[in-house]
Amino acid sequence: SAYTEIVFDARVVDAPGDTLKFGLRLDDYAGVKEKVWASQTYAATSEWRTYAMDIADRKLWNSDRHLNLAEMDRFLFFFRRPETPLAIEVDNIHLR
């Protein structure tokens, strides 16, 4: 694939000054069965920010195999439980 990154914008809303740690997880078809994936952790604030995850030759967690971009199954945003209720907005998800 000519794409090397998945890129997105994110910010925390309804909680100015708070930071929310979150992650992006990518699963390919075989990885779902093998229980291996590619992931990266980020921290969002109330300011819009652009985030990127390198997907070129990305090794899978706990595996010697690389992420198979031709057989992507899903991508998931996951969040740690915050101390206070807050929300996150994610926008402009694309490949670059």
N, C-alpha and C positions, 0 to 999 in steps of 0.2 A: 504494500500500500504506500502511496505517496504521503499519507498523513503521518505526522510524528507526534502530535499532541492532541489531547482533548482539552478544550478551553471553556471556561464559564465565568460568569460574574456572580458575586454573592455579597450579601450584607445581612446583618442582624437588624431586626425592626422591633419596636416596642420595648426596647431596653437600652437606651443610649448609654454608652460607656462600657457596656458589657462585651465580653469576648466569648464567642462560642467556638469550641473545637469541634470539628466535623471531619469526616473522611469521605473519599470517593473510592468505591470498589468496582472493579471491572471483572466480569466473568466471561470466559469463552465456554463453548458448548461442552468440551471435555472437562474443563475445570469444575463445572457444576457437579459432575459425577465424581471427580477426583478430590473434591473439596479443597481446591487451590484457586487463588485469585491474585490479581494485582490491586494494590491499594496505596493510597497516600493520604496523610493527615494534613489538615489546614486549620487556620484560626481566622474567624471572621469578626469584624467589628461593625459599627453602624455605618461606616463609609463603604460605598461600593468599591469593590476591588476585583481585579481580574486574576484568576487562578489558572494554572496549567498543569497537566499531568503528562509526562513523557510516556508515549506508548510505543515508540520505536524500539524494538528488541527488548521489550519489558519482560523481565523474569517474573515468574509467578511465585507467590509466597509459599515457602516450604516445598519447593519443587525445582528441578533443574530445567524444566520446560519454560518456553517463552509464551507470552500471550499470543493467541492466534486471532489476529484482527479479522481474518476472513470468516471466522465462525463466532462472532460475538453473540453472547446470549443476553446479557443485561448489564446495566450499570446502576449502582445503588449509592445514594447519599446516606451516610449513617452518622448519628449524633450521640455524643455523651449526654447524660442527663444533666441539664443545667440546674444551678442552685435556685433560680427564680424562673418563672415562666417567660419565655421569649420565643420569637419566631425568626426564621431565616428566609430570605428571598433568594432564589437562584434564577438567573436569566442568561440568555445568549449562549446556550450550550452549542458548541460546534467543534468540528475537527479542523486542525490546521496542519 
